Amino acid sequence: MKKSAIKVVLAGLLGASALAGCATRAVIIARPGPPIAGVVIEPARPRAVWVPGHWVWQPYWGRYVWVRGHWR
């Protein structure tokens, strides 16, 4: 009698723990990646280096914004 009661309790705990795992939920929020950068052809300048443009995430607008390239 005592062994069967222990088995019933253990089976109940095992079942409850299995059902508790089903109740969990995960929320994943992923922002999209930046668009592909375009090709820019600029004429060469003496003693200057071209810094290419790039995408920057702007949390205020909730999107990526293109920052233009420039000579430095």
C-alpha positions, -999 to +999 in steps of 0.1 A: +000+000+000+027+024+010+047+017-022+017+022-045+010+055-028+045+067-034+043+056-070+010+076-074+026+107-059+057+104-080+036+099-112+016+129-103+047+151-098+062+138-130+030+146-149+027+180-133+063+189-142+057+177-178+026+199-181+044+229-165+070+228-193+042+232-219+029+263-202+061+284-207+063+309-235+091+328-250+089+361-269+117+369-293+118+403-309+144+407-336+148+438-357+155+433-394+190+436-408+201+466-428+195+467-465+223+459-489+247+488-494+247+503-529+277+508-551+290+544-552+316+555-577+333+587-568+362+604-586+395+602-568+408+633-550+444+640-541+454+634-505+419+624-495+404+591-484+369+580-493+349+569-462+321+547-476+285+551-465+268+527-441+235+519-425+228+530-389+199+518-367+178+547-355+156+536-326+135+568-327+122+558-362+126+521-357+145+515-389+179+517-405+190+551-420+217+554-447+246+576-438+263+590-469+300+585-477+323+614-476+359+624-484+382+628-454 
